[in-house]
Amino acid sequence: MHDIFLISGIVFVGLILLCLFRVVFGPTVLDRILGANVIGTQTTVLLLVIGFLFENVGMFVDIAIAYALLNFIATLGATKYFLRRKEVHLDEEETPS
């Protein structure tokens, strides 16, 4: 059972690295926000896998829940900020010169 969690942890690290590529080279800001959100979600699952590996799931569940909440709030805040910023730029472009 220990080997299954170890392999799944390695797979999640690989998936996080793939999402990091999307964050760095994303064509738009919203793609980068989505990539960062996926990294946060996968990190939450990785924390739980690490908890199973160390046989102390209770402590890691608390950390994972707090991290997931921060990830959710940060994603909402960043999305709202960039959507408002985009609307401001659209309003400036629509004004006749």
C-alpha positions as a Markdown table, in Angstrom:
| # | Residue | x | y | z |
|---|---|---|---|---|
| 1 | Met | 0.0 | 0.0 | 0.0 |
| 2 | His | 2.9 | 2.3 | 0.7 |
| 3 | Asp | 4.2 | 1.9 | -2.8 |
| 4 | Ile | 0.8 | 2.9 | -4.3 |
| 5 | Phe | 0.8 | 6.2 | -2.4 |
| 6 | Leu | 4.5 | 6.8 | -3.3 |
| 7 | Ile | 3.8 | 6.3 | -7.0 |
| 8 | Ser | 0.7 | 8.5 | -6.9 |
| 9 | Gly | 2.7 | 11.2 | -5.1 |
| 10 | Ile | 5.3 | 11.1 | -7.9 |
| 11 | Val | 2.5 | 11.2 | -10.5 |
| 12 | Phe | 1.0 | 14.3 | -8.8 |
| 13 | Val | 4.4 | 16.0 | -8.8 |
| 14 | Gly | 4.7 | 15.4 | -12.5 |
| 15 | Leu | 1.2 | 16.8 | -13.1 |
| 16 | Ile | 2.0 | 19.9 | -11.0 |
| 17 | Leu | 5.1 | 20.4 | -13.2 |
| 18 | Leu | 2.9 | 20.2 | -16.4 |
| 19 | Cys | 0.5 | 22.8 | -15.0 |
| 20 | Leu | 3.4 | 25.0 | -14.1 |
| 21 | Phe | 4.2 | 25.0 | -17.8 |
| 22 | Arg | 0.7 | 26.4 | -18.4 |
| 23 | Val | 1.2 | 29.1 | -15.7 |
| 24 | Val | 4.5 | 30.2 | -17.2 |
| 25 | Phe | 3.7 | 30.0 | -20.9 |
| 26 | Gly | -0.1 | 30.5 | -20.8 |
| 27 | Pro | -1.4 | 32.6 | -23.7 |
| 28 | Thr | -3.8 | 34.6 | -21.6 |
| 29 | Val | -4.0 | 35.8 | -18.0 |
| 30 | Leu | -7.1 | 33.6 | -17.4 |
| 31 | Asp | -5.2 | 30.5 | -18.6 |
| 32 | Arg | -2.5 | 31.3 | -16.1 |
| 33 | Ile | -5.0 | 31.7 | -13.3 |
| 34 | Leu | -6.6 | 28.4 | -14.2 |
| 35 | Gly | -3.2 | 26.7 | -14.2 |
| 36 | Ala | -2.4 | 28.1 | -10.8 |
| 37 | Asn | -5.8 | 26.9 | -9.5 |
| 38 | Val | -5.1 | 23.4 | -10.8 |
| 39 | Ile | -1.7 | 23.5 | -9.1 |
| 40 | Gly | -3.4 | 24.4 | -5.8 |
| 41 | Thr | -5.9 | 21.6 | -6.1 |
| 42 | Gln | -3.2 | 19.0 | -7.0 |
| 43 | Thr | -1.1 | 20.3 | -4.1 |
| 44 | Thr | -4.0 | 19.7 | -1.8 |
| 45 | Val | -4.3 | 16.1 | -2.9 |
| 46 | Leu | -0.5 | 15.7 | -2.7 |
| 47 | Leu | -0.7 | 16.8 | 0.9 |
| 48 | Leu | -3.2 | 14.1 | 1.7 |
| 49 | Val | -1.0 | 11.5 | -0.1 |
| 50 | Ile | 2.0 | 12.7 | 2.0 |
| 51 | Gly | -0.2 | 12.3 | 5.1 |
| 52 | Phe | -0.9 | 8.7 | 4.2 |
| 53 | Leu | 2.8 | 8.1 | 3.6 |
| 54 | Phe | 3.7 | 9.4 | 7.0 |
| 55 | Glu | 0.7 | 7.7 | 8.6 |
| 56 | Asn | -0.5 | 10.9 | 10.1 |
| 57 | Val | -3.4 | 11.8 | 8.0 |
| 58 | Gly | -5.2 | 13.9 | 10.6 |
| 59 | Met | -2.6 | 16.6 | 10.7 |
| 60 | Phe | -2.3 | 16.8 | 6.9 |
| 61 | Val | -6.1 | 16.9 | 6.4 |
| 62 | Asp | -6.2 | 20.1 | 8.5 |
| 63 | Ile | -3.4 | 21.6 | 6.4 |
| 64 | Ala | -5.0 | 20.5 | 3.1 |
| 65 | Ile | -8.3 | 22.1 | 4.0 |
| 66 | Ala | -6.7 | 25.4 | 5.0 |
| 67 | Tyr | -4.6 | 25.3 | 1.8 |
| 68 | Ala | -7.7 | 24.5 | -0.4 |
| 69 | Leu | -9.6 | 27.4 | 1.2 |
| 70 | Leu | -6.7 | 29.8 | 0.5 |
| 71 | Asn | -6.4 | 28.6 | -3.0 |
| 72 | Phe | -10.1 | 29.1 | -3.7 |
| 73 | Ile | -10.1 | 32.6 | -2.2 |
| 74 | Ala | -7.0 | 33.6 | -4.1 |
| 75 | Thr | -8.4 | 32.3 | -7.4 |
| 76 | Leu | -11.6 | 34.2 | -7.0 |
| 77 | Gly | -9.8 | 37.4 | -6.1 |
| 78 | Ala | -7.4 | 37.2 | -9.0 |
| 79 | Thr | -10.1 | 36.4 | -11.5 |
| 80 | Lys | -12.3 | 39.3 | -10.2 |
| 81 | Tyr | -9.3 | 41.6 | -10.4 |
| 82 | Phe | -8.3 | 40.7 | -13.9 |
| 83 | Leu | -11.8 | 40.7 | -15.2 |
| 84 | Arg | -12.4 | 44.2 | -13.8 |
| 85 | Arg | -9.0 | 45.4 | -15.2 |
| 86 | Lys | -10.0 | 44.0 | -18.6 |
| 87 | Glu | -13.3 | 45.9 | -18.5 |
| 88 | Val | -11.4 | 49.1 | -17.7 |
| 89 | His | -9.2 | 48.6 | -20.7 |
| 90 | Leu | -12.1 | 47.9 | -23.0 |
| 91 | Asp | -13.8 | 51.1 | -21.8 |
| 92 | Glu | -10.7 | 53.1 | -22.6 |
| 93 | Glu | -10.4 | 51.6 | -26.1 |
| 94 | Glu | -14.1 | 52.3 | -27.0 |
| 95 | Thr | -13.8 | 56.0 | -26.4 |
| 96 | Pro | -13.4 | 58.0 | -29.6 |
| 97 | Ser | -10.2 | 60.0 | -30.0 |
